[in-house]
Amino acid sequence: MTILYFSLHHFIIEGHKGVIGTIIVNSEGLPIRTTLDNSTTSLYARLLRSFTTLARSAVRDVDPQNDLTFVRIRSKKQEILVAPENNFLLIVIQNPSE
C-alpha cells in the first residue's frame, strides 16, 4: 500500500462520527499527515510507533510466520486504532461513546 492509499483513508476516516483526529506516520516515525495540532501529533506518533513495534515483536515471538495487522487501544475517554502497513502507520483517535 502506498502513501496515496493512506492519505485517501486519512481523509475518508476523518469524516466519520466520533473521530477526533487522524495521523499518518512514515518509517522514520515522522508524522506526514495529521488533523491534530503539532504537539499532540508528535506525542501520539512517538508513543504509538514504539508501542506498535513492541506489539509486532510480540506477535512474531509467538508465531514467526505471523505479523501485526491492527491494534485497538480503548480507554475510558478514547479509542486509538493503529493500522501498520509497509513503512507507514495510520493512527485514528476517536471518542468511543459517539
Rosetta constraint file for C-alpha pairs under 8 A:
AtomPair CA 1 CA 5 HARMONIC 6.20 0.50
AtomPair CA 1 CA 6 HARMONIC 7.63 0.50
AtomPair CA 1 CA 85 HARMONIC 6.93 0.50
AtomPair CA 1 CA 86 HARMONIC 6.93 0.50
AtomPair CA 2 CA 6 HARMONIC 6.58 0.50
AtomPair CA 3 CA 7 HARMONIC 5.93 0.50
AtomPair CA 3 CA 88 HARMONIC 7.75 0.50
AtomPair CA 4 CA 8 HARMONIC 6.12 0.50
AtomPair CA 5 CA 9 HARMONIC 6.38 0.50
AtomPair CA 6 CA 10 HARMONIC 5.89 0.50
AtomPair CA 6 CA 24 HARMONIC 7.20 0.50
AtomPair CA 6 CA 90 HARMONIC 6.86 0.50
AtomPair CA 7 CA 11 HARMONIC 6.46 0.50
AtomPair CA 7 CA 24 HARMONIC 7.61 0.50
AtomPair CA 7 CA 33 HARMONIC 7.49 0.50
AtomPair CA 8 CA 12 HARMONIC 6.30 0.50
AtomPair CA 9 CA 13 HARMONIC 5.78 0.50
AtomPair CA 10 CA 14 HARMONIC 6.24 0.50
AtomPair CA 10 CA 22 HARMONIC 6.26 0.50
AtomPair CA 10 CA 23 HARMONIC 7.36 0.50
AtomPair CA 10 CA 24 HARMONIC 7.46 0.50
AtomPair CA 10 CA 90 HARMONIC 7.52 0.50
AtomPair CA 11 CA 15 HARMONIC 6.92 0.50
AtomPair CA 12 CA 16 HARMONIC 7.48 0.50
AtomPair CA 13 CA 19 HARMONIC 7.46 0.50
AtomPair CA 13 CA 22 HARMONIC 7.76 0.50
AtomPair CA 14 CA 19 HARMONIC 5.97 0.50
AtomPair CA 14 CA 20 HARMONIC 7.71 0.50
AtomPair CA 14 CA 21 HARMONIC 6.53 0.50
AtomPair CA 14 CA 22 HARMONIC 6.55 0.50
AtomPair CA 15 CA 19 HARMONIC 7.30 0.50
AtomPair CA 17 CA 98 HARMONIC 6.55 0.50
AtomPair CA 18 CA 94 HARMONIC 5.36 0.50
AtomPair CA 18 CA 95 HARMONIC 4.94 0.50
AtomPair CA 18 CA 96 HARMONIC 6.84 0.50
AtomPair CA 18 CA 97 HARMONIC 7.57 0.50
AtomPair CA 18 CA 98 HARMONIC 4.94 0.50
AtomPair CA 19 CA 92 HARMONIC 7.19 0.50
AtomPair CA 19 CA 93 HARMONIC 6.10 0.50
AtomPair CA 19 CA 94 HARMONIC 4.17 0.50
AtomPair CA 19 CA 95 HARMONIC 6.29 0.50
AtomPair CA 20 CA 92 HARMONIC 7.72 0.50
AtomPair CA 20 CA 93 HARMONIC 5.45 0.50
AtomPair CA 20 CA 94 HARMONIC 4.90 0.50
AtomPair CA 20 CA 95 HARMONIC 6.69 0.50
AtomPair CA 21 CA 34 HARMONIC 7.32 0.50
AtomPair CA 21 CA 35 HARMONIC 5.38 0.50
AtomPair CA 21 CA 36 HARMONIC 5.80 0.50
AtomPair CA 21 CA 92 HARMONIC 5.99 0.50
AtomPair CA 21 CA 93 HARMONIC 5.30 0.50
AtomPair CA 21 CA 94 HARMONIC 6.91 0.50
AtomPair CA 22 CA 33 HARMONIC 7.97 0.50
AtomPair CA 22 CA 34 HARMONIC 5.62 0.50
AtomPair CA 22 CA 35 HARMONIC 5.69 0.50
AtomPair CA 22 CA 36 HARMONIC 7.17 0.50
AtomPair CA 22 CA 90 HARMONIC 7.33 0.50
AtomPair CA 22 CA 91 HARMONIC 5.55 0.50
AtomPair CA 22 CA 92 HARMONIC 4.53 0.50
AtomPair CA 22 CA 93 HARMONIC 6.26 0.50
AtomPair CA 23 CA 31 HARMONIC 6.57 0.50
AtomPair CA 23 CA 32 HARMONIC 7.60 0.50
AtomPair CA 23 CA 33 HARMONIC 5.63 0.50
AtomPair CA 23 CA 34 HARMONIC 4.34 0.50
AtomPair CA 23 CA 35 HARMONIC 6.74 0.50
AtomPair CA 23 CA 36 HARMONIC 7.66 0.50
AtomPair CA 23 CA 41 HARMONIC 6.98 0.50
AtomPair CA 23 CA 45 HARMONIC 7.57 0.50
AtomPair CA 23 CA 89 HARMONIC 7.92 0.50
AtomPair CA 23 CA 90 HARMONIC 5.98 0.50
AtomPair CA 23 CA 91 HARMONIC 5.03 0.50
AtomPair CA 23 CA 92 HARMONIC 6.59 0.50
AtomPair CA 24 CA 31 HARMONIC 5.67 0.50
AtomPair CA 24 CA 32 HARMONIC 5.73 0.50
AtomPair CA 24 CA 33 HARMONIC 5.08 0.50
AtomPair CA 24 CA 34 HARMONIC 6.41 0.50
AtomPair CA 24 CA 88 HARMONIC 6.80 0.50
AtomPair CA 24 CA 89 HARMONIC 5.64 0.50
AtomPair CA 24 CA 90 HARMONIC 4.77 0.50
AtomPair CA 24 CA 91 HARMONIC 6.28 0.50
AtomPair CA 25 CA 29 HARMONIC 5.62 0.50
AtomPair CA 25 CA 30 HARMONIC 5.35 0.50
AtomPair CA 25 CA 31 HARMONIC 4.25 0.50
AtomPair CA 25 CA 32 HARMONIC 5.75 0.50
AtomPair CA 25 CA 33 HARMONIC 7.30 0.50
AtomPair CA 25 CA 45 HARMONIC 6.48 0.50
AtomPair CA 25 CA 88 HARMONIC 5.47 0.50
AtomPair CA 25 CA 89 HARMONIC 5.04 0.50
AtomPair CA 25 CA 90 HARMONIC 6.64 0.50
AtomPair CA 25 CA 91 HARMONIC 7.92 0.50
AtomPair CA 26 CA 30 HARMONIC 5.47 0.50
AtomPair CA 26 CA 31 HARMONIC 6.34 0.50
AtomPair CA 26 CA 32 HARMONIC 6.58 0.50
AtomPair CA 26 CA 87 HARMONIC 6.04 0.50
AtomPair CA 26 CA 88 HARMONIC 4.66 0.50
AtomPair CA 26 CA 89 HARMONIC 6.69 0.50
AtomPair CA 27 CA 87 HARMONIC 4.67 0.50
AtomPair CA 27 CA 88 HARMONIC 5.70 0.50
AtomPair CA 29 CA 45 HARMONIC 6.52 0.50
AtomPair CA 29 CA 46 HARMONIC 6.56 0.50
AtomPair CA 29 CA 49 HARMONIC 6.46 0.50
AtomPair CA 30 CA 42 HARMONIC 7.86 0.50
AtomPair CA 30 CA 45 HARMONIC 7.08 0.50
AtomPair CA 31 CA 41 HARMONIC 7.11 0.50
AtomPair CA 31 CA 42 HARMONIC 7.10 0.50
AtomPair CA 31 CA 45 HARMONIC 6.48 0.50
AtomPair CA 34 CA 41 HARMONIC 6.94 0.50
AtomPair CA 36 CA 40 HARMONIC 6.45 0.50
AtomPair CA 36 CA 41 HARMONIC 5.81 0.50
AtomPair CA 37 CA 41 HARMONIC 6.02 0.50
AtomPair CA 38 CA 42 HARMONIC 6.04 0.50
AtomPair CA 39 CA 43 HARMONIC 6.22 0.50
AtomPair CA 40 CA 44 HARMONIC 6.25 0.50
AtomPair CA 41 CA 45 HARMONIC 5.96 0.50
AtomPair CA 42 CA 46 HARMONIC 6.01 0.50
AtomPair CA 43 CA 47 HARMONIC 6.13 0.50
AtomPair CA 44 CA 48 HARMONIC 5.71 0.50
AtomPair CA 45 CA 49 HARMONIC 5.85 0.50
AtomPair CA 46 CA 50 HARMONIC 6.48 0.50
AtomPair CA 47 CA 51 HARMONIC 6.13 0.50
AtomPair CA 48 CA 52 HARMONIC 5.79 0.50
AtomPair CA 48 CA 82 HARMONIC 7.84 0.50
AtomPair CA 49 CA 53 HARMONIC 6.18 0.50
AtomPair CA 49 CA 89 HARMONIC 7.61 0.50
AtomPair CA 50 CA 54 HARMONIC 6.30 0.50
AtomPair CA 51 CA 55 HARMONIC 6.13 0.50
AtomPair CA 52 CA 56 HARMONIC 5.94 0.50
AtomPair CA 52 CA 71 HARMONIC 7.61 0.50
AtomPair CA 52 CA 82 HARMONIC 7.83 0.50
AtomPair CA 52 CA 84 HARMONIC 7.70 0.50
AtomPair CA 53 CA 57 HARMONIC 6.18 0.50
AtomPair CA 54 CA 58 HARMONIC 6.27 0.50
AtomPair CA 55 CA 59 HARMONIC 6.30 0.50
AtomPair CA 55 CA 68 HARMONIC 7.26 0.50
AtomPair CA 56 CA 60 HARMONIC 6.27 0.50
AtomPair CA 56 CA 67 HARMONIC 6.40 0.50
AtomPair CA 56 CA 68 HARMONIC 5.07 0.50
AtomPair CA 57 CA 61 HARMONIC 6.04 0.50
AtomPair CA 58 CA 62 HARMONIC 6.38 0.50
AtomPair CA 59 CA 63 HARMONIC 6.26 0.50
AtomPair CA 59 CA 64 HARMONIC 7.64 0.50
AtomPair CA 59 CA 66 HARMONIC 6.70 0.50
AtomPair CA 59 CA 67 HARMONIC 6.22 0.50
AtomPair CA 59 CA 68 HARMONIC 6.33 0.50
AtomPair CA 60 CA 64 HARMONIC 4.41 0.50
AtomPair CA 60 CA 65 HARMONIC 6.90 0.50
AtomPair CA 60 CA 66 HARMONIC 5.81 0.50
AtomPair CA 60 CA 67 HARMONIC 6.11 0.50
AtomPair CA 60 CA 68 HARMONIC 7.97 0.50
AtomPair CA 68 CA 84 HARMONIC 7.46 0.50
AtomPair CA 69 CA 83 HARMONIC 6.22 0.50
AtomPair CA 69 CA 84 HARMONIC 6.14 0.50
AtomPair CA 69 CA 85 HARMONIC 7.35 0.50
AtomPair CA 70 CA 81 HARMONIC 7.42 0.50
AtomPair CA 70 CA 82 HARMONIC 5.79 0.50
AtomPair CA 70 CA 83 HARMONIC 4.75 0.50
AtomPair CA 70 CA 84 HARMONIC 6.59 0.50
AtomPair CA 71 CA 81 HARMONIC 5.80 0.50
AtomPair CA 71 CA 82 HARMONIC 5.05 0.50
AtomPair CA 71 CA 83 HARMONIC 6.56 0.50
AtomPair CA 72 CA 79 HARMONIC 7.08 0.50
AtomPair CA 72 CA 80 HARMONIC 5.77 0.50
AtomPair CA 72 CA 81 HARMONIC 4.64 0.50
AtomPair CA 72 CA 82 HARMONIC 6.45 0.50
AtomPair CA 73 CA 79 HARMONIC 5.65 0.50
AtomPair CA 73 CA 80 HARMONIC 5.07 0.50
AtomPair CA 73 CA 81 HARMONIC 6.48 0.50
AtomPair CA 74 CA 78 HARMONIC 6.11 0.50
AtomPair CA 74 CA 79 HARMONIC 4.28 0.50
AtomPair CA 74 CA 80 HARMONIC 6.32 0.50
AtomPair CA 75 CA 79 HARMONIC 6.10 0.50
AtomPair CA 77 CA 95 HARMONIC 6.75 0.50
AtomPair CA 77 CA 96 HARMONIC 7.52 0.50
AtomPair CA 78 CA 93 HARMONIC 6.92 0.50
AtomPair CA 78 CA 94 HARMONIC 5.70 0.50
AtomPair CA 78 CA 95 HARMONIC 4.75 0.50
AtomPair CA 78 CA 96 HARMONIC 5.78 0.50
AtomPair CA 79 CA 93 HARMONIC 5.86 0.50
AtomPair CA 79 CA 94 HARMONIC 5.27 0.50
AtomPair CA 79 CA 95 HARMONIC 6.16 0.50
AtomPair CA 79 CA 96 HARMONIC 5.90 0.50
AtomPair CA 80 CA 91 HARMONIC 7.02 0.50
AtomPair CA 80 CA 92 HARMONIC 5.72 0.50
AtomPair CA 80 CA 93 HARMONIC 4.63 0.50
AtomPair CA 80 CA 94 HARMONIC 6.44 0.50
AtomPair CA 81 CA 90 HARMONIC 7.98 0.50
AtomPair CA 81 CA 91 HARMONIC 5.68 0.50
AtomPair CA 81 CA 92 HARMONIC 5.06 0.50
AtomPair CA 81 CA 93 HARMONIC 6.47 0.50
AtomPair CA 82 CA 89 HARMONIC 6.57 0.50
AtomPair CA 82 CA 90 HARMONIC 5.65 0.50
AtomPair CA 82 CA 91 HARMONIC 4.62 0.50
AtomPair CA 82 CA 92 HARMONIC 6.52 0.50
AtomPair CA 83 CA 89 HARMONIC 5.67 0.50
AtomPair CA 83 CA 90 HARMONIC 5.09 0.50
AtomPair CA 83 CA 91 HARMONIC 6.58 0.50
AtomPair CA 84 CA 88 HARMONIC 5.93 0.50
AtomPair CA 84 CA 89 HARMONIC 4.45 0.50
AtomPair CA 84 CA 90 HARMONIC 6.39 0.50
AtomPair CA 85 CA 89 HARMONIC 6.27 0.50
